[in-house]
Amino acid sequence: MTTTTEDEPVETTTTLDEGGADEDAYVEAMAAELRSDDTFGKLSRDQADCIATGWVGAIGVDALDGSGIAPDDLGSGDISESLSDVVDEDVATEMIAGLGDCDVDVDALLADELRSGGTLPADKVDCIIGALPDGYVEKLLAISLDGGREALDADPTLQQPLIDAATSCR
């Protein structure tokens, strides 16, 4: 004789002991900040939710909470600054690699940024983006998440590929 039972679905939530925030609170706060911040362009709700889920997973709730970062801190206006103490090069690289899974085109982000100044015609922007080395934009974003604007400014070699691309598109 065989007996079959159906288990009811179990809902789980990651919650830290001692009053720490749960994963959902971090994801919601980060997604809201990503939607309001234009660093990554105008993200849809789905894109922002996807990115936030991946980023909180890459960083880890324990790392966020252990560094004293509360969900509300993620809405401070500069998400890379908020995360700079818990994001190292490996985590930043993982975070940026996940953008493609969220239907975010990083080359288009840079193109939008270059167009926003209003001084470059669209065809020149497209040429520059096409002339950049593979992975260049991802590298810039990862460095920014790891060390903020200071890290980008501290490495003069980061500008050279952009200068070379612009020069080739005269």
Phi and psi in degrees as a GROMACS rama.xvg file:
@    title "Ramachandran Plot"
@    xaxis  label "Phi"
@    yaxis  label "Psi"
@TYPE xy
-115.923  134.2  THR-2
-114.944  130.892  THR-3
-116.859  134.018  THR-4
-125.56  149.857  THR-5
-108.522  125.064  GLU-6
-84.2048  142.102  ASP-7
-74.9581  147.103  GLU-8
-60.3753  143.547  PRO-9
-110.232  127.389  VAL-10
-94.3395  130.104  GLU-11
-120.903  146.58  THR-12
-134.561  134.5  THR-13
-83.1617  112.225  THR-14
-128.008  135.881  THR-15
-83.5603  149.069  LEU-16
-68.9971  168.127  ASP-17
61.2793  32.5982  GLU-18
81.1209  9.77722  GLY-19
-66.9328  159.358  GLY-20
-73.5712  156.332  ALA-21
-94.945  168.076  ASP-22
-58.371  -42.2667  GLU-23
-59.1836  -38.7112  ASP-24
-64.9277  -40.8923  ALA-25
-65.4236  -44.8686  TYR-26
-61.7842  -46.4169  VAL-27
-61.6838  -44.183  GLU-28
-66.0881  -42.9502  ALA-29
-67.3311  -41.7646  MET-30
-61.5048  -41.9816  ALA-31
-62.4464  -42.4881  ALA-32
-65.7365  -41.8866  GLU-33
-62.4004  -37.1681  LEU-34
-69.3653  -31.1673  ARG-35
-89.5984  -20.1788  SER-36
-92.5073  134.4  ASP-37
-91.8759  9.6085  ASP-38
-56.4245  -38.9801  THR-39
-105.034  27.2611  PHE-40
74.3153  -170.375  GLY-41
-85.535  101.689  LYS-42
-88.0883  143.657  LEU-43
-74.689  166.211  SER-44
-58.5934  -43.8408  ARG-45
-62.7701  -42.7502  ASP-46
-63.4138  -46.9327  GLN-47
-62.6238  -42.3102  ALA-48
-63.0092  -42.0891  ASP-49
-63.6969  -47.543  CYS-50
-61.6507  -48.0991  ILE-51
-60.5881  -41.7683  ALA-52
-61.4952  -45.7432  THR-53
-66.0683  -40.4971  GLY-54
-70.5011  -42.3044  TRP-55
-64.0643  -38.1875  VAL-56
-64.09  -40.6487  GLY-57
-68.3012  -40.5118  ALA-58
-77.4364  -46.4058  ILE-59
97.1064  133.983  GLY-60
-62.0804  -40.2387  VAL-61
-60.8866  -40.6942  ASP-62
-66.6845  -42.0615  ALA-63
-62.1812  -52.3616  LEU-64
-65.0568  -41.5087  ASP-65
-64.7955  -24.3012  GLY-66
-91.0025  5.20442  SER-67
78.7282  16.6822  GLY-68
-91.6188  114.476  ILE-69
-92.2266  158.247  ALA-70
-51.4008  -40.1927  PRO-71
-62.0739  -26.3712  ASP-72
-67.4238  -22.1568  ASP-73
-75.3715  -9.3532  LEU-74
-101.858  26.2121  GLY-75
-78.7079  -5.508  SER-76
107.928  -21.7397  GLY-77
-137.106  95.4315  ASP-78
-64.1003  -35.908  ILE-79
-66.8617  -34.422  SER-80
-68.0132  -40.6326  GLU-81
-62.2818  -32.9201  SER-82
-97.9121  -4.12156  LEU-83
-57.578  -29.4515  SER-84
-78.603  -17.3179  ASP-85
-114.498  -3.22413  VAL-86
-109.615  120.132  VAL-87
-105.82  -175.879  ASP-88
-59.626  -43.5052  GLU-89
-64.9359  -44.5739  ASP-90
-65.4266  -42.7397  VAL-91
-61.1343  -42.0573  ALA-92
-62.9359  -41.8161  THR-93
-63.7752  -40.7501  GLU-94
-62.4914  -45.8878  MET-95
-70.4025  -37.0976  ILE-96
-59.9731  -30.4602  ALA-97
-76.5807  -10.4881  GLY-98
-61.5281  -37.7262  LEU-99
-61.7879  -34.333  GLY-100
-66.2589  -18.4146  ASP-101
-103.883  16.2862  CYS-102
61.4295  40.2101  ASP-103
-112.5  121.514  VAL-104
-93.7009  105.26  ASP-105
-66.9506  -31.9487  VAL-106
-64.9715  -37.9161  ASP-107
-65.4664  -32.8379  ALA-108
-61.5147  -46.4098  LEU-109
-66.1993  -40.4253  LEU-110
-59.4507  -43.8826  ALA-111
-61.7637  -40.3744  ASP-112
-63.7543  -43.4603  GLU-113
-66.0224  -37.224  LEU-114
-70.8606  -28.6387  ARG-115
-64.0041  -23.4073  SER-116
-71.8692  -21.1123  GLY-117
76.8224  3.53152  GLY-118
-98.9509  -15.5091  THR-119
-108.373  130.795  LEU-120
-68.2118  154.303  PRO-121
-56.8525  -39.5393  ALA-122
-67.332  -33.8628  ASP-123
-69.6559  -41.137  LYS-124
-59.6446  -46.3247  VAL-125
-60.6918  -39.6582  ASP-126
-63.5694  -45.7887  CYS-127
-60.3946  -47.4329  ILE-128
-59.8323  -42.2379  ILE-129
-67.4977  -26.0087  GLY-130
-87.7812  -9.24001  ALA-131
-72.3832  147.466  LEU-132
-64.3938  148.96  PRO-133
-56.779  135.207  ASP-134
83.9454  -1.60357  GLY-135
-62.6185  -48.3682  TYR-136
-65.7085  -40.9055  VAL-137
-59.89  -40.6707  GLU-138
-62.8216  -44.5649  LYS-139
-59.4883  -45.0013  LEU-140
-64.8071  -42.1404  LEU-141
-64.4869  -42.9205  ALA-142
-63.1594  -40.0318  ILE-143
-62.5875  -42.6096  SER-144
-68.38  -34.6628  LEU-145
-74.9726  -41.5777  ASP-146
-131.163  3.73978  GLY-147
73.1193  -170.457  GLY-148
-58.9254  -34.4638  ARG-149
-60.4321  -38.9805  GLU-150
-66.9058  -37.7811  ALA-151
-65.4671  -43.5908  LEU-152
-70.7238  -26.8284  ASP-153
-75.9029  -16.7024  ALA-154
-113.316  96.6229  ASP-155
-65.3433  -19.931  PRO-156
-70.9242  -16.2981  THR-157
-69.2306  -27.5888  LEU-158
-79.5996  -24.7086  GLN-159
-59.9539  -44.9683  GLN-160
-59.4394  -36.0922  PRO-161
-68.6339  -40.8173  LEU-162
-63.7907  -44.8209  ILE-163
-61.4726  -42.0888  ASP-164
-64.2352  -44.006  ALA-165
-64.1301  -39.3653  ALA-166
-64.8893  -39.2782  THR-167
-71.6819  -13.0197  SER-168
-107.164  24.4047  CYS-169
